[in-house]
Amino acid sequence: MRCSYYCVGDIYNIDEMAKFLREIGREPKFYDNVIHIRKENEEGPSGDAFFFPYGCAIFWGLEEEEEHQILSELRPYVIYPLKFPTHDQSTFHYGESTIIEEEEDEIVLESEDILIKLSLSHGLSQSVKLEWFEASVSRTIEKTRDLPEELARKGKIYMSRKKLSKKIGALFAERNSINLHSDILDTPEFFWRRPRYEPYYLMASEYMDITTRLDILNRRLGVIHELYDILSSELNHRHSSRLELIIILLILIEVVVLLHKEFLKFF
């Protein structure tokens, strides 16, 4: 069966989404700030969907068309939706114990226990959100990689102050956005009160290499930070140079005026 995970936007408006789901008879259930809905299936195991406030959705046992239909219905409740949602998937089946077979890319569940699925879903949702962070940082670095090279080759960046300020603003916004959301990659509060389910979350985190990927992401954010410092220094240098030029011009004007006064004394 399919287990699919999506990052569709920055934030889900969870409260409004819950109201809508009740109106259409989906009967949402809250687990802290995560919404769960179930699709009963008379011919086999039920399907489950979990919606996380940071714009991620995890589906268990649904067909791809059903997933897209639900995502489409809930799109109005996505704040800052992504033009191209991040998506990943694996397969799962039921067995004697809950394990993840990495070689087969398959999850084995010991039962239909909602809290086991939710615990795994926390790790999977963090992974797909992290994938969006990774793609966003990569795009930012790619867009600005020519600037340090130009500075190294020519000694300065041939770009207007306005454009340079925009680049600095974009880098700052990118770094700030990820730093503000970095707490979603910590161990969720859900497990503070349900510690016996935390091993399932850790299993999913290890399966998706979240710790290693976080280290790489932080190093890449360090690159953005360094580039931000370089561009800021360049902008400050231009500002200082401009002030120095203004001061030189003012001194030159003062000298010319004094010479003119001295010249007039002879007439």
C-alpha positions in Angstrom: 0.0 0.0 0.0 1.0 3.6 -0.6 2.5 5.9 2.1 2.8 9.4 0.6 4.1 12.6 2.1 3.7 16.1 0.8 4.8 19.6 1.6 2.3 21.9 0.0 3.0 25.2 1.5 4.3 27.3 4.4 1.4 26.8 6.8 -1.9 25.1 7.1 -4.7 27.1 8.6 -5.6 24.2 10.9 -8.7 25.6 12.6 -10.4 26.7 9.4 -9.5 23.4 7.8 -11.1 21.5 10.7 -14.3 23.5 10.3 -14.4 22.7 6.6 -13.8 19.0 7.1 -16.6 18.8 9.6 -18.9 20.5 7.1 -18.2 17.9 4.5 -18.6 15.0 6.9 -14.9 14.0 7.2 -15.0 14.0 11.1 -11.5 15.4 11.8 -9.8 14.4 15.0 -7.0 16.5 16.7 -3.8 15.1 18.1 -2.3 18.2 19.6 -2.1 20.5 16.5 -2.2 17.7 14.0 -5.5 16.8 12.2 -6.3 13.2 11.4 -9.1 11.9 9.1 -9.9 8.3 8.3 -11.4 6.7 5.2 -13.1 3.4 6.0 -12.7 0.6 3.5 -15.0 -2.4 3.7 -12.7 -4.5 1.5 -9.5 -4.0 3.5 -7.6 -1.8 5.9 -8.7 1.8 6.3 -6.9 4.8 4.9 -5.5 7.6 7.1 -4.4 11.1 6.5 -2.5 13.5 8.8 -2.2 17.2 8.3 0.6 19.1 10.1 0.4 22.9 10.7 3.6 23.5 8.9 2.1 22.7 5.5 2.6 18.9 5.3 0.2 16.0 4.7 0.9 12.3 5.2 -1.3 9.7 3.6 -1.5 6.0 4.5 -3.3 3.5 2.3 -5.0 5.9 -0.1 -4.8 5.9 -3.9 -2.9 8.7 -5.6 -6.2 10.1 -7.1 -7.7 10.2 -3.6 -4.6 12.0 -2.2 -4.8 14.6 -4.9 -8.5 15.1 -4.4 -8.1 15.7 -0.7 -5.1 18.1 -1.3 -7.2 20.0 -3.8 -10.1 20.3 -1.4 -7.9 21.7 1.3 -5.7 24.0 -0.9 -7.7 27.1 0.2 -6.4 26.5 3.7 -2.8 26.6 2.7 -1.0 29.8 3.5 1.7 30.7 1.0 1.2 27.5 -1.1 4.1 26.1 -3.1 3.8 26.2 -6.9 5.3 22.8 -7.1 4.6 20.8 -3.9 7.4 18.6 -2.5 6.5 14.9 -2.6 8.0 11.6 -1.6 6.6 8.1 -1.0 7.2 4.6 0.1 5.1 1.5 0.6 3.9 -0.3 3.7 2.1 -3.4 4.8 1.1 -5.0 8.1 3.2 -7.6 9.9 4.3 -8.9 13.3 6.2 -5.8 14.4 6.8 -2.2 13.3 10.1 -1.9 11.4 11.4 -0.1 8.4 13.1 -2.2 5.7 15.4 0.4 4.2 16.7 -1.8 1.4 13.1 -2.4 0.2 12.0 1.2 1.1 9.1 -0.3 2.9 7.4 0.3 6.3 6.0 -2.7 8.2 3.3 -1.9 10.8 2.3 -4.2 13.6 -1.3 -2.9 13.6 -3.6 -0.2 12.5 -2.9 1.8 15.7 -3.4 5.5 14.8 -0.7 6.6 17.2 1.9 4.4 15.6 1.1 5.8 12.2 1.1 9.4 13.7 4.4 8.8 15.3 6.0 7.7 12.1 4.2 10.5 10.2 5.9 13.1 12.4 9.3 11.9 11.1 8.1 11.6 7.5 6.5 15.1 7.6 9.7 16.6 9.0 11.6 14.9 6.2 9.5 16.3 3.4 9.6 19.8 5.0 13.3 19.5 5.2 13.4 18.6 1.5 11.7 21.9 0.8 14.2 23.7 2.9 17.0 22.0 1.0 15.6 22.9 -2.4 15.0 26.5 -1.3 18.6 26.9 -0.1 20.0 25.3 -3.2 18.1 27.7 -5.4 19.3 30.7 -3.4 22.9 29.6 -3.6 22.6 28.9 -7.3 21.1 32.4 -8.0 23.9 34.2 -6.1 27.0 32.0 -6.8 28.3 34.4 -9.4 28.6 37.3 -7.0 31.6 36.0 -5.0 33.3 34.9 -8.2 32.8 38.4 -9.7 34.2 40.0 -6.5 37.2 37.7 -6.6 37.9 38.4 -10.3 37.2 42.1 -10.5 37.6 43.3 -6.9 34.1 44.7 -6.8 30.5 43.7 -7.7 29.2 45.6 -10.7 25.7 46.0 -9.5 23.6 49.0 -8.6 23.1 49.8 -4.9 19.4 49.0 -5.3 20.0 45.6 -6.8 22.7 44.8 -4.3 20.3 45.8 -1.5 17.6 43.5 -2.9 20.1 40.6 -3.0 21.0 41.2 0.6 17.3 41.4 1.5 16.6 38.1 -0.3 19.5 36.3 1.4 18.4 37.6 4.8 14.8 36.6 4.2 15.8 33.1 3.1 18.0 32.6 6.2 15.5 34.1 8.5 12.6 32.0 7.1 14.4 28.7 7.7 15.7 29.7 11.1 12.1 30.7 12.2 10.9 27.2 11.1 13.8 25.2 12.4 11.9 24.3 15.6 9.6 22.1 13.6 12.5 19.8 13.1 13.0 19.2 16.8 11.3 16.3 18.7 7.6 17.1 18.7 5.9 17.9 22.0 3.5 15.0 21.2 6.1 12.6 22.6 6.7 14.4 25.9 3.4 13.0 27.1 3.6 9.7 25.1 7.2 8.6 25.5 6.4 5.0 24.5 5.7 6.1 21.0 8.9 8.1 20.5 10.9 5.1 19.2 8.6 5.0 16.2 9.3 8.7 15.5 13.1 8.1 15.9 12.8 5.1 13.6 11.3 7.3 10.9 13.9 10.1 11.5 16.7 7.7 11.1 15.2 6.2 8.0 15.0 9.6 6.4 18.5 10.6 7.6 17.1 13.8 9.2 20.1 14.4 11.5 22.7 14.2 8.7 20.6 16.3 6.4 20.1 18.9 9.1 23.9 19.2 9.5 24.3 19.6 5.7 21.5 22.2 5.7 23.1 24.2 8.5 26.4 24.2 6.6 24.7 25.5 3.5 22.9 28.1 5.6 26.4 29.1 6.8 27.4 29.7 3.2 24.4 32.0 2.8 25.4 33.8 6.0 28.9 34.3 4.7 27.6 35.6 1.4 25.3 37.9 3.2 28.3 39.3 5.2 30.3 39.7 2.0 27.5 41.7 0.2 26.8 43.7 3.3 30.5 44.7 3.5 30.5 45.6 -0.2 27.4 47.8 0.3 29.0 49.5 3.4 32.2 50.0 1.4 30.3 51.7 -1.4 28.5 53.9 1.1 31.8 54.8 2.8 33.4 55.5 -0.6 30.4 57.7 -1.5 30.7 59.7 1.7 34.5 60.1 1.2 33.8 61.4 -2.3 31.2 63.9 -1.0 33.6 65.1 1.7 36.4 65.5 -0.9 34.1 67.5 -3.2 33.0 69.7 -0.3 36.6 70.4 0.6 37.4 71.1 -3.0 34.5 73.6 -3.3 35.7 75.3 -0.1 39.2 75.6 -1.5 37.9 77.1 -4.7 35.7 79.6 -2.9 38.7 80.7 -0.7 40.9 81.0 -3.8 38.2 83.0 -5.5 38.0 85.4 -2.5 41.8 85.8 -2.4 41.8 86.4 -6.1 39.2 89.2 -5.8 41.3 91.1 -3.3 43.7 92.1 -6.1 40.9 93.9 -8.0 
